[in-house]
Amino acid sequence: VFSWTQFSHLMPPLAQNQPQSLSPHPPQQNITLAVILPLHNTEYPWAWPRVGPALHWALDKVNSDPNLLPGYHLQLVFNSSENKEGVCSDSVAPLVAVDLKFSYDPWAFIGPGCDYSSSPVARFTTHWEVPMITGGARAQGFNLYSSITNIGPTHKKLGEFVVRMHRHFGWHKHALLMFNDNKKDDRPCYFAVEGPYTQMREDNITADDIVQIIEFPYLVFAVVYVCCRWDTFRKLMVEFLRLGFPQEEYAFFFIDLFGYSLQSHPAKPWARGDADDNAAKEAFKSVKILTYREPQNPEYKDFVSKLKTDAMDMFNFSVEDSPMNLISGSFHDGVMLYCHALNETLDRSGARPPGDVINKRMWNRTYHGVTGLVQLDENGDREIDFALWDMTDTNTGIVSLYNGSQKRMIPEPGMKVHWLKGSPPPDIPLCGFKNDKPACLAKTVTMHQMISIVVCFIFIIIVTVTVFIYRKLKLENELTAQLWRVDWEDIQMSNMDKVLRRACSKLTMSLRGSNYGSLLTMDGNYQIYAKTCYYKGNITAIKYVNKKRIELTRKVLFELKHMRDVQNEHLTRFIGACIGPPNICILTEYCPRGSLQDLMESEGITLDWMFRYSLINDIVKGMAFLHNSVIVSHGNLKSSNCVVDSRFVLKITDYGLESFRKETNLEDVHALYARKLWTAPELLRADNPPACGTQKGDVYSFGIILQELALLKGVFYLEGPCLSPKVIIERVAEGRWPYLRPLLCPQSHSDELGQLMQRCWSEDINERPDFNQIKVLLRKNNRGYGSNILDNLLSRMEQYANNLEELVEERTQAYHEEKRKAEALLYQILPHSVAVQLKRGEMVDIVGFTALSAESTPMQVVTLLNDLYTCFDAIIDNFDVYKVETIGDAYMVVSGLPVRNGKLHAREIARMSLALLEAVHSFRIRHRPDQQLRLRIGIHSGPVCAGVVGLKMPRYCLFGDTVNTASRMESNGEALKIHVSEATRAVLQEFNCFQLELRGDVEMKGKGRMRTYWLLGEISSNNA
């Protein structure tokens, strides 16, 4: 057993079956990595003398980084996978793995690299649930083992490169030639070709054998891939030339992944210094060579330089310049990536995380290492780059590159692929290689036939061009017509807003009192109800867009056209949009039953499982249609965006129109996080998530809605301590095991529905089903509730009618009771005769009013105040304010009470004051029409104490210094002006839309000198 310090000085070879412990210093808590690689045979790219320095370099980086695996220390144990003959062994490697497992219990295995050695070890590591990181194991089929992460090149990626190259050159067929490898070794060509087309001997091959080989592809294809030893391939090409085959009709691709044939400088793979050099050079004009592409980043060059130095110091081994160094760098990056994934999955207890959890953190991930960009696919295989070499004038060089991450061919600047005919040969000539195909036998074509063919060809071209132009013009006409455009003058606002504003909704009040805040509109404001309007005589839902203007780019025009084209019974119909500032809004179909969230909160409707499944099926049908349409995805799916029409058919709204969406920074952080409770974790983690989301993100949102419908306890319901939305969002975005998800309650729903929820909100997006699959699963698990739409609708209406009868009776009794209480309260507040007159709508004469004008009769004063306060009451209904009381000529109004509205209280009071001032200018006193009514307004912001005073004649009163200051602002003001305090002015300036003027410092009774301002008006949206 050798330590790291001993190993750097001792050079004698180690026994191949003796494990080596290589650790710098005794750690407080060790993480052991077991390495299984060939010890002596340096012909392997993953031999220990080649890879060992890279692994030690990676361990030094990890152990010296205080932010990576703090409190842990990495160490290596090594054992060889060679047998007595010095080659990789499929019997030695698994025995070594078992010894290392039970002797050191490693956290991960590094290697093996050989395919035959890797397969049995992978079976063990998968069974043990221990990660296996390798830069070898290139053969296909290793994706059967869930423990393997391959940071190096694989033959699967070679196949992808060949497929992409065939598409690039327009080929569909090819031949594969492979010479038998040494069956005692790792057989690289066997796995590279994945099933040879011929079975031949490699050693002592004769000229007759080569003739037979050449005649095989001659009869079939012109694109030939060859994998064999380099000298054998050279003999093959020389014999091909001597037999007189047309070189221009063939393309030979030699698979030389590590570039053994290109080691000379300059690269002349045909040259051997013998009599066949000239013939080989001529034959190689139709030869291309496929190799791995070495990284070109500076880190890799520094890595290779250090690798050469350390390999010589540690193993007395000279590392050559070769793509084999890519394997050493891949092992280095594999250890670094594993340590980062382990660091992200370790919990505070220090327990070792399961291997599949670590693998999932490494798979489908991008990492920058010494070998450049390390991008792993969903199976844990690295996307690798390849190089295509071709013969130039004097030597062989790279003419094209394949970028594995981008899946595309990239021509090398200043180089091009050389073809003897100037273009790639067809994979099968039209008439065959012997011109013996029946279709190409000698035939005579008459002049009439030639003319007919030409005429038909021209006719087809004309028809095709005509159809294309017609469709193009039709599309342009639709875009120009702007059938979606709505004029603001055609929109008539509905009175339903005022009714719902007064009534408010139980859902809104409950949300404001809960941990999840109020519902939010797209611009971030509170959404108490769906705003409605009348357009062309029909009631529609209107949504205002928080943008100053909309540029009608071609992209926006297509979005609006697509919204008109998308029609489905489970999607709200898009009616149009108004884009004239400041009234930018969207009109959609109005559904009077409210949202699904309203329905779940309603006490008037019982949601049995037949009803719930019907609603779930409506969501699935709508989303399946949306995902298959040009809209592609929703991006904001939640229960408040699922609305129900008068027939209890659920429809999805707030989809599409990406350009109309704008993410806003809400002042209420609680509400900002509450609106993200339906958002998928990968979108929460994204720095710039797509505005319209993703299809997999919609499936996650659907899973959250399923839990809402199943438990009827609100969104993201959890047992135990109540977590704020911010904490929930942060834990979901972390993606750390165990993942935070809503509660599953088997007593409230079926097991199948619970399994569907878990699949929908899975952390791995590939495990989430699409909506077509969800539709099939629901149909299979929902047989007991029936699938007939008419039966479900009739059942819904019957259930609703029964609930409505009970609700009407309940409400009637409640109405009579409230009427009795209101009359009793009225009789207590006012004399009985006056109350009766008020109930009949007659004028009321209150004798002894303190603010009567000396020049008017009492009746004239009452008439004046009645007209004025009736006017004022009509105006304040348009604002979020509450009238506290009227005392003579004093009118007290407050905003932000009894329902809080944040800093909006100042804006609402300011706008109301401007409206009152404007109304006073046009107000006329009946008995003095020529006299202008003079109004003083004072505004102040601050905390107040509110409560109901008295039992027999209760009154809602406000107390505190804020009330006194507001009164002083009014009494020290001037006629027909709005007097504003410093505190109110500070709040109004945040809205950036009010015009204020400094009045100066004013002496106020009981307050001293105060700086005050005049409110002059509100600036329009365009000038704000």
Secondary structure, DSSP 8 states (H G I E B T S, - for coil): ---HHHHTT--S---TTS-EEE-SS--SSEEEEEEEE-SS-TTSTT-HHHHHHHHHHHHHHHHH-TTSSTT-EEEEEEEE-B-TTSSB-TTHHHHHHHHHHHHH--SEEE---SHHHHHHHHHHHHHHT--EEES---STTGGG-TTEEE-S--HHHHHHHHHHHHHHHT----EEEE----TTS--HHHHHHTS-S-----TT--HHHHHHHHHHHHTT-SEEEEES-HHHHHHHHHHHHHTT--GGG-EEEEE-TT-GGG-SSS--TT--SSTTHHHHHHHGGGEEEEEE----SHHHHHHHHHHHHHHHHHH-----SSTTHHHHHHHHHHHHHHHHHHHHH--TT-----HHHHHHHHSS-EEEETTEEEEB-TTSBB---EEEEEE-SSSEEEEEEEETTTTEEEE-TT-----TTSS---SS-TTTTTT--GGGS-----HHHHHHHHHHHHHHHHHHHHHHHHHHHHHHHHHHHTTTB--GGGEEE-THHHHHHHH--HHHHHHHTSTT---B-TTS-B-SS--EEEETTEEEEEEE---S-----HHHHHHHHHHHH---TTB--EEEEE-STT--EEEEE--TT-BHHHHHH-SSS---HHHHHHHHHHHHHHHHHHHTSTT---S---GGGEEE-TT--EEE-S---GGG------S-HHHHHHTTTTS-HHHHH-SS--TT--HHHHHHHHHHHHHHHHH-S-TT--SSS---HHHHHHHHHHT-SS-------TTTS-HHHHHHHHHHT-SSGGGS--HHHHHHHHHHH-GGG---HHHHHHHHHHHHHHHHHHHHHHHHHHHHHHHHHHHHHHHHHS-HHHHHHHHHT-----TT-TT--TTS-HHHHHHHHHHHHHHHHHHHTTSS-EEEEEETTEEEEESS-SS--TTHHHHHHHHHHHHHHHHHHH---SS-TTS----EEEE-----EEEEE-SSS-EEEEESHHHHHHHHHHHTS-TTEEEEEHHHHHHHHTTT-EEEEEEEEEEETTTEEEEEEEEEEE--TTT-
